[in-house]
Amino acid sequence: MPMQFALFYEIPVARPWSRDSERRAYKQTLEQAVFGERCGWHAVWTVEHHFLEEFSHCSNPEVLYGAIASQTSRIRLGYGVRLMPKPYNHPVRTAESVAVLDLISDGRVDFGTGRSSTRAELEGFGVDPRETRDAWKEAIEHVVGCWTNEEHAFEGRYWRMPKRRVLPKPLQQPHPPVWGATSSEDGHRQVGELGLGLCSFAVGVPPEEVKKKIDIYRAAVRGCTKPIGKWVHDRAATFTMAVCAPTEQEAWSVARESFEWYPKAGARQIATLADWMAEERRELGNYAYAAEMSKIDKSGALDLLTLEYLAGAGACLLGTPAQCLETCKRYEAAGVDLLLCLVNPYAIAHEKVMQTIELIGRDVIPHFQK
């Protein structure tokens, strides 16, 4: 299957804020998603984040998914991702929410899952970082059980439920595709071992670096004999910032502020986790990559993530349609099945986002449909 393309959203709201800022951000995202379907995009995905001011105001995305579903008929809807550890989302409520969306969208849901990686969110919800990976895995097991059993009961470390008929059931059978998000090499291996689709989430790295982690995932998923879902889902997705314009000069002008702001802001959000755990004298465990982010930030190296570096490394889609096409070919060669395109990392004007959606849809995506 050729590489497919998805719109990807954090829904940032840059300061200064007005009473209309958030309404406008959501209305524009909805308009862009509907336009994306008309332009031939395969899917639209959004995050679930909490408390991350400016960076992401997308805390309850399933309401947005319902609005998109009601105005489209083909484009798939991706959770990018649903936060699974307790108490973010109870597994039964997750199973119900995804099933309802799958029904009203006529089976267009992709269910991405994750565990969270910022102090603001984990501390804000009272989540112990040392337990998130186990809670994430347990939650997926419960959700799949709710979807695929007429009646289901579970007794786990984090949740328990007596036998109940969880309704409704999703339209896709045996259930919507399940994905796991990760940044670390160990996480890529575990996602593969569980037979999940991969969301390889790293920004500011070239496709060739993405390939190294996808290769780890591919090796693990090939050996999966007992998937956590009802089948081995072996597709790999990654995400990249994207601005496409008629001229290279225009693309660079549109992208500079947002492309330089977003990787630094995201890395610093993750770095806060390492600093918090150091204050609490707790081991980082499988969040070791947060310590590396903190070290990089304190060294000043994040300030080297200039647009010139990102473009030179091919760590973003930037430029004319022909230039974006060449970078997309590198992602395809890296083994990416689904390229999630972050079309507004921070403060890109609505009309420029629409231009990117149209140009990639018209001049890039068709090259991957032959």
Buried (B, 14 or more C-beta within 10 A) or exposed (E): EEBBBBBBBBBBBBEEEEEEEEEEBBEBBBBBBBBBBEBBBBBBBBBBBBBBEBBBBBBEBBEBBBBBBEEBEEBBBBBBBBBBBBEBBBBBEBBBBBBBBBBBBEEBBBBBBBBBBBBBBBBEBEBEBBBBBBBBBBBBBBBBBBBBBEEBEBEBEBBEBEEEEBEEBBBBEEBBBBBBBBBBEBBBBBBBBBBBBBBBBBBBBBBBBBBEBBBBBBEBBEEBEEBBBBEBBBBBBBBBBBBBBEEBEBBBEBBBBBBBBBBBBBBBBBBBBBBBBEEEEEEBEBBEBBBBBBEBBEEEEBEEBEBEBBBEBBBBBBBBBEBBBBBBBBBBEBBBBBBBBBBBBBBBEBEBBBBBBBBBBEBBBEBBEE
